[in-house]
Amino acid sequence: MGASGEDARLELLLKMARKRREVSAPDVDAEWADFKLRHIVKEVQEESKSRPMRPWVAALLGAAAMWCVVMLYEWAMGTARWDSALSEPFVALRYEKAPRHVVLDDGEGRIDVSQADSLSFVEQARHTGERVVTRSSQEKEFVDATEKVDSDSIMRKLSTPRGMGFKVILPDGSEVLLNAESTIEFPEAFHSGERRVVLHGEAFFKVARDEQHPFVVTADNMEVRVHGTEFNLRNYVEEGASCVSLISGSVEVSACGAKGEGVMIEPGEKAWCEGMDVKVAEEDTYVVTQWVHGLFYFDGAPLLEVLQELGRWYNYGVVFYNSEAMGYAMHFSASREGSIEDAIRHLNRLRKFHVKIEGHNIVVY
């Protein structure tokens, strides 16, 4: 290239320099950000759609989602409890401030027999009319022979408090195991044609056989007539109708005041009265009798019934703010020697309701 060529190149450089001075310089940072937005980020998004999520990212997102669920659950429960406090509570069982004593009332006074495991009233002085009470667990006798009376006219009443059961051997040798908060009334001796007793609460009977003297139990609206058998009779005021469950033998059930013969039931059946009518259904006697062996045992029972039983044993009232929870059916078992706190902890694991102790009450939200 000659001198003319070199002059042309220099002239071009001068024109470019003059042009740069006339045009403002670009913002490099802004241009780079725009470039990334238009190219790099777009490519990453498209790549992530076709590439699986990294494990640590998935775990982090899962933990965050779980935390959100827990927070929402706690918020919902709190809101439900707040709302429920505005509704009228349902009192299923009332707390009773009473001493825990097994009491015998023999018409002459009240005797605390709580230290005994059981009491036997087997008649030991049929002909003399002596009043004898044997404390079988301690082999002690309380004898008052200073007064001769007609034993048919003397009524005894034995009562258990909440949280205590007691075994009674009646004058004819029949065995009765009383559940908590129960009372049985019976004469000092059975001299008439029938062996009659009255029950309030719950008891398991092993009746001594005596064909000449039927054994009759009256329980509010029900009368049960037997000769020799084993059965469970439940008669708590809070539960309404009485119910008898037959373990062995046979019993005749009738409504109090009904005329004519009653209804015979067989082992594995239960009966209850609706007005003057006797209703009969199949019964799982294993479930019914587990309290005799020191267990709470429910199979398909509503929460209402479960908590009434717990409250009666541990002496707590039962209050429902959650009406829907009352009918929730469940299988539940626990030792009667365990604590109420353990029982409530197991119930709350179901996460269908919230149970807590407030003062002297078991409260359901």
VEXRO-85806 format. One record per residue (C-alpha): residue number from 1; z, y, x; residue in one letter. Coordinates in steps of 0.001 Angstrom, whole numbers, plus 500000, padded with zeros to 6 digits. Example, Ala and Ser with C-alpha at 12.3 -4.5 7.8 and 13.67 -1.06 7.14 Angstrom:
(1, (507800, 495500, 512300), A)
(2, (507140, 498940, 513670), S)
// end
This chain:
(1, (500000, 500000, 500000), M)
(2, (499037, 503409, 501439), G)
(3, (500637, 506834, 501344), A)
(4, (499435, 507397, 497814), S)
(5, (501217, 504197, 496669), G)
(6, (504533, 505220, 498210), E)
(7, (504283, 508615, 496534), D)
(8, (503756, 506933, 493150), A)
(9, (506894, 504742, 493603), R)
(10, (509062, 507733, 494494), L)
(11, (507747, 509658, 491518), E)
(12, (508762, 506731, 489202), L)
(13, (512321, 506612, 490575), L)
(14, (512715, 510359, 490065), L)
(15, (511569, 510043, 486433), K)
(16, (514116, 507209, 485799), M)
(17, (516942, 509255, 487331), A)
(18, (516044, 512221, 485189), R)
(19, (516004, 509909, 482094), K)
(20, (519490, 508526, 482819), R)
(21, (520901, 512009, 482938), R)
(22, (519417, 512781, 479535), E)
(23, (520755, 509579, 477819), V)
(24, (524557, 508950, 477429), S)
(25, (526051, 505883, 479195), A)
(26, (526866, 502833, 476949), P)
(27, (530526, 501670, 476118), D)
(28, (530676, 498387, 478017), V)
(29, (533887, 497089, 476300), D)
(30, (532536, 497749, 472846), A)
(31, (529239, 496097, 473657), E)
(32, (531024, 492998, 475057), W)
(33, (533192, 492655, 471962), A)
(34, (530161, 492902, 469739), D)
(35, (528370, 490289, 471818), F)
(36, (531301, 487843, 471519), K)
(37, (531482, 488351, 467794), L)
(38, (527777, 487729, 467314), R)
(39, (527418, 484791, 469669), H)
(40, (530514, 483150, 471165), I)
(41, (532833, 483104, 468091), V)
(42, (530051, 481911, 465851), K)
(43, (529317, 479026, 468179), E)
(44, (533010, 478017, 468320), V)
(45, (533269, 478002, 464531), Q)
(46, (530205, 475835, 464184), E)
(47, (531511, 473475, 466858), E)
(48, (534958, 473149, 465200), S)
(49, (533350, 471987, 461982), K)
(50, (531860, 468970, 463719), S)
(51, (534800, 468281, 466116), R)
(52, (538104, 466675, 464932), P)
(53, (541279, 468804, 465062), M)
(54, (543414, 468371, 468144), R)
(55, (546603, 466313, 467509), P)
(56, (549034, 469032, 468526), W)
(57, (547308, 471505, 466253), V)
(58, (547471, 469097, 463314), A)
(59, (551160, 468416, 463958), A)
(60, (551924, 472120, 464074), L)
(61, (550117, 472774, 460820), L)
(62, (551834, 469775, 459187), G)
(63, (555278, 470993, 460218), A)
(64, (554516, 474429, 458865), A)
(65, (553355, 472967, 455562), A)
(66, (556492, 470805, 455296), M)
(67, (558702, 473832, 455948), W)
(68, (556926, 475679, 453168), C)
(69, (557467, 472763, 450767), V)
(70, (561179, 472587, 451599), V)
(71, (561616, 476320, 451140), M)
(72, (559790, 476195, 447820), L)
(73, (561953, 473245, 446682), Y)
(74, (565170, 475064, 447579), E)
(75, (563923, 478163, 445829), W)
(76, (563001, 476170, 442733), A)
(77, (566369, 474388, 442670), M)
(78, (568180, 477661, 443082), G)
(79, (566163, 479219, 440286), T)
(80, (566822, 476222, 438041), A)
(81, (570557, 476392, 438682), R)
(82, (570557, 480111, 437966), W)
(83, (568626, 479610, 434755), D)
(84, (570800, 476655, 433678), S)
(85, (573929, 478748, 433981), A)
(86, (572622, 480793, 431058), L)
(87, (572455, 477779, 428725), S)
(88, (575332, 476227, 426820), E)
(89, (576854, 473323, 428821), P)
(90, (577333, 469866, 427285), F)
(91, (580820, 468452, 427884), V)
(92, (580497, 464664, 428090), A)
(93, (584083, 464035, 429184), L)
(94, (587096, 466323, 429492), R)
(95, (589514, 466396, 432399), Y)
(96, (593026, 465419, 431363), E)
(97, (596060, 466564, 433287), K)
(98, (598299, 463545, 432929), A)
(99, (600461, 461431, 435268), P)
(100, (598941, 458177, 436486), R)
(101, (601369, 455636, 435064), H)
(102, (600967, 452388, 433173), V)
(103, (603383, 452832, 430275), V)
(104, (604984, 450287, 427959), L)
(105, (606281, 451581, 424638), D)
(106, (608409, 448965, 422878), D)
(107, (609653, 451134, 420053), G)
(108, (612923, 451810, 421839), E)
(109, (611457, 453967, 424593), G)
(110, (608770, 454255, 427215), R)
(111, (608926, 452246, 430451), I)
(112, (606860, 452960, 433560), D)
(113, (605496, 449605, 434746), V)
(114, (602956, 450984, 437232), S)
(115, (604508, 449095, 440152), Q)
(116, (603619, 445741, 438595), A)
(117, (600261, 444006, 438845), D)
(118, (600624, 442571, 435352), S)
(119, (603064, 441907, 432549), L)
(120, (603676, 438704, 430619), S)
(121, (604930, 438788, 427046), F)
(122, (604870, 435053, 426484), V)
(123, (607552, 434441, 423922), E)
(124, (610606, 432927, 425556), Q)
(125, (613077, 433292, 422698), A)
(126, (611145, 432509, 419513), R)
(127, (614184, 431288, 417619), H)
(128, (616834, 433709, 418867), T)
(129, (614826, 436908, 418554), G)
(130, (615767, 438017, 422064), E)
(131, (613504, 440706, 423477), R)
(132, (612116, 439539, 426812), V)
(133, (609628, 441245, 429099), V)
(134, (608603, 439545, 432325), T)
(135, (607181, 441528, 435232), R)
(136, (605080, 438671, 436546), S)
(137, (604125, 440187, 439889), S)
(138, (607753, 440694, 440882), Q)
(139, (609343, 437821, 438915), E)
(140, (611775, 440183, 437176), K)
(141, (612935, 440104, 433573), E)
(142, (614077, 442891, 431332), F)
(143, (616295, 441265, 428699), V)
(144, (618106, 442961, 425838), D)
(145, (619940, 440293, 423876), A)
(146, (622436, 442619, 422251), T)
(147, (620315, 443052, 419182), E)
(148, (618852, 440371, 416893), K)
(149, (615687, 441545, 415175), V)
(150, (612621, 440188, 413439), D)
(151, (610039, 439937, 416225), S)
(152, (607161, 440385, 413755), D)
(153, (608347, 443921, 413043), S)
(154, (608505, 445022, 416689), I)
(155, (605226, 446493, 417943), M)
(156, (604551, 447023, 421604), R)
(157, (601998, 449405, 423038), K)
(158, (600743, 449212, 426614), L)
(159, (598633, 452086, 427949), S)
(160, (596694, 452573, 431191), T)
(161, (595791, 455992, 432618), P)
(162, (592505, 457018, 434143), R)
(163, (591854, 455268, 437411), G)
(164, (594012, 452197, 436774), M)
(165, (593504, 448791, 435178), G)
(166, (596218, 446344, 434130), F)
(167, (596565, 442700, 433123), K)
(168, (598562, 441722, 430053), V)
(169, (599538, 438216, 428919), I)
(170, (600203, 438342, 425203), L)
(171, (602973, 436331, 423447), P)
(172, (600513, 433509, 422621), D)
(173, (599297, 433207, 426219), G)
(174, (596031, 435089, 425722), S)
(175, (595049, 437163, 428749), E)
(176, (593825, 440739, 428427), V)
(177, (592580, 442873, 431314), L)
(178, (592695, 446545, 430324), L)
(179, (590262, 449007, 431845), N)
(180, (591182, 452623, 432641), A)
(181, (592337, 454910, 429803), E)
(182, (592946, 452034, 427410), S)
(183, (595712, 451020, 424996), T)
(184, (596530, 447725, 423345), I)
(185, (599057, 447310, 420507), E)
(186, (600527, 443926, 419588), F)
(187, (603688, 442444, 418022), P)
(188, (606544, 441000, 420050), E)
(189, (605621, 437591, 418699), A)
(190, (602841, 436158, 416511), F)
(191, (604596, 434542, 413524), H)
(192, (602117, 435264, 410733), S)
(193, (598868, 433456, 409986), G)
(194, (596827, 435730, 412255), E)
(195, (597303, 437019, 415775), R)
(196, (596390, 440670, 415351), R)
(197, (596058, 443315, 418056), V)
(198, (594590, 446828, 418159), V)
(199, (592492, 448146, 421084), L)
(200, (591495, 451632, 422149), H)
(201, (589380, 451834, 425305), G)
(202, (588012, 448715, 426982), E)
(203, (589387, 445231, 427647), A)
(204, (588243, 441782, 428717), F)
(205, (589839, 439021, 426594), F)
(206, (590522, 435362, 427363), K)
(207, (591905, 434154, 424055), V)
(208, (594128, 431083, 423872), A)
(209, (592744, 428578, 421391), R)
(210, (594738, 428127, 418197), D)
(211, (592738, 426894, 415209), E)
(212, (595607, 427588, 412811), Q)
(213, (596051, 431204, 413875), H)
(214, (592816, 433193, 414303), P)
(215, (592901, 435983, 416894), F)
(216, (591789, 439337, 415441), V)
(217, (591065, 442546, 417353), V)
(218, (590684, 445841, 415497), T)
(219, (588794, 448609, 417297), A)
(220, (588247, 451712, 415170), D)
(221, (585231, 450787, 413009), N)
(222, (585026, 447134, 414078), M)
(223, (586988, 443929, 413573), E)
(224, (586456, 440896, 415812), V)
(225, (587764, 437487, 414738), R)
(226, (587965, 434594, 417238), V)
(227, (589677, 431240, 417773), H)
(228, (589336, 430789, 421512), G)
(229, (586782, 432530, 423627), T)
(230, (586004, 435138, 426305), E)
(231, (584554, 438500, 425398), F)
(232, (584465, 442164, 426416), N)
(233, (585267, 444869, 423876), L)
(234, (584503, 448529, 424549), R)
(235, (585864, 451218, 422262), N)
(236, (585958, 454687, 423842), Y)
(237, (586006, 457681, 421507), V)
(238, (583425, 459611, 423563), E)
(239, (580877, 456822, 423127), E)
(240, (581034, 456556, 419357), G)
(241, (580621, 453006, 418038), A)
(242, (582605, 450074, 419417), S)
(243, (580693, 447224, 421067), C)
(244, (581678, 443590, 421675), V)
(245, (579864, 441425, 424248), S)
(246, (580378, 437655, 424072), L)
(247, (580752, 435650, 427283), I)
(248, (581632, 432219, 425882), S)
(249, (582634, 430637, 422569), G)
(250, (581850, 432428, 419328), S)
(251, (583167, 435427, 417459), V)
(252, (582727, 436872, 413995), E)
(253, (582117, 440616, 413813), V)
(254, (582513, 442807, 410758), S)
(255, (582867, 446485, 409967), A)
(256, (586369, 447617, 409068), C)
(257, (586688, 447657, 405295), G)
(258, (583643, 445462, 404731), A)
(259, (583902, 442722, 402116), K)
(260, (582732, 439196, 402715), G)
(261, (582021, 437280, 405880), E)
(262, (581023, 438981, 409088), G)
(263, (578188, 438225, 411513), V)
(264, (578547, 435426, 414066), M)
(265, (577251, 436128, 417558), I)
(266, (576557, 433755, 420435), E)
(267, (577166, 433980, 424197), P)
(268, (574794, 436494, 425781), G)
(269, (574771, 438721, 422704), E)
(270, (576464, 441991, 421788), K)
(271, (577311, 443476, 418414), A)
(272, (578195, 446910, 417094), W)
(273, (578575, 448514, 413681), C)
(274, (576484, 451195, 412058), E)
(275, (578322, 452076, 408890), G)
(276, (579002, 448790, 407121), M)
(277, (576136, 447020, 408912), D)
(278, (576580, 444855, 412021), V)
(279, (573789, 445082, 414597), K)
(280, (573170, 442298, 417143), V)
(281, (571150, 442313, 420373), A)
(282, (570868, 440408, 423622), E)
(283, (573278, 441399, 426387), E)
(284, (573390, 440919, 430164), D)
(285, (577000, 439791, 430432), T)
(286, (576881, 439985, 434234), Y)
(287, (576469, 443749, 434034), V)
(288, (579142, 444133, 431353), V)
(289, (581849, 442246, 433251), T)
(290, (581444, 443638, 436777), Q)
(291, (584236, 446155, 436185), W)
(292, (586591, 443167, 435972), V)
(293, (585662, 442399, 439602), H)
(294, (586267, 445948, 440827), G)
(295, (582723, 447322, 440656), L)
(296, (580796, 450057, 438917), F)
(297, (577598, 448320, 437902), Y)
(298, (574810, 449763, 435768), F)
(299, (571303, 448473, 435187), D)
(300, (569004, 450768, 433254), G)
(301, (571949, 452864, 432064), A)
(302, (571570, 456633, 431441), P)
(303, (573195, 459091, 433830), L)
(304, (575446, 460201, 430973), L)
(305, (577053, 456756, 430781), E)
(306, (577323, 456428, 434565), V)
(307, (579131, 459744, 434969), L)
(308, (581439, 459126, 432005), Q)
(309, (582574, 455938, 433710), E)
(310, (583031, 457668, 437069), L)
(311, (584903, 460534, 435433), G)
(312, (587185, 458175, 433537), R)
(313, (588060, 456261, 436716), W)
(314, (588549, 459235, 439044), Y)
(315, (589883, 461541, 436297), N)
(316, (587224, 464228, 436294), Y)
(317, (585582, 465977, 433412), G)
(318, (581793, 465632, 433097), V)
(319, (579661, 468677, 432268), V)
(320, (575864, 468789, 431960), F)
(321, (573837, 471968, 432415), Y)
(322, (570689, 469862, 432760), N)
(323, (570130, 468229, 429379), S)
(324, (567106, 466256, 430574), E)
(325, (569212, 464497, 433210), A)
(326, (571552, 462930, 430639), M)
(327, (569059, 460278, 429603), G)
(328, (567736, 459485, 433085), Y)
(329, (567994, 455661, 433352), A)
(330, (568994, 454112, 436663), M)
(331, (570358, 451118, 438520), H)
(332, (573637, 452046, 440160), F)
(333, (576476, 450070, 441731), S)
(334, (579530, 451040, 443792), A)
(335, (583038, 449839, 444543), S)
(336, (585763, 451239, 442325), R)
(337, (587855, 451560, 445479), E)
(338, (585372, 454003, 447033), G)
(339, (585534, 457790, 446742), S)
(340, (583945, 459991, 444103), I)
(341, (582224, 461925, 446894), E)
(342, (580412, 458774, 448055), D)
(343, (579247, 458001, 444538), A)
(344, (577900, 461519, 444017), I)
(345, (576154, 461459, 447388), R)
(346, (574282, 458299, 446354), H)
(347, (573282, 459847, 443016), L)
(348, (571919, 462991, 444657), N)
(349, (569650, 460906, 446874), R)
(350, (567516, 460286, 443806), L)
(351, (566513, 463993, 443835), R)
(352, (566063, 463954, 440057), K)
(353, (569065, 466202, 439406), F)
(354, (571875, 467836, 441356), H)
(355, (575464, 466609, 440924), V)
(356, (578459, 468383, 442410), K)
(357, (582220, 468667, 441963), I)
(358, (583466, 471996, 440665), E)
(359, (587225, 472077, 440268), G)
(360, (588221, 469194, 437984), H)
(361, (584673, 468591, 436726), N)
(362, (581600, 466631, 437778), I)
(363, (578785, 469073, 437031), V)
(364, (575088, 468224, 436677), V)
(365, (572362, 470823, 437241), Y)
// end
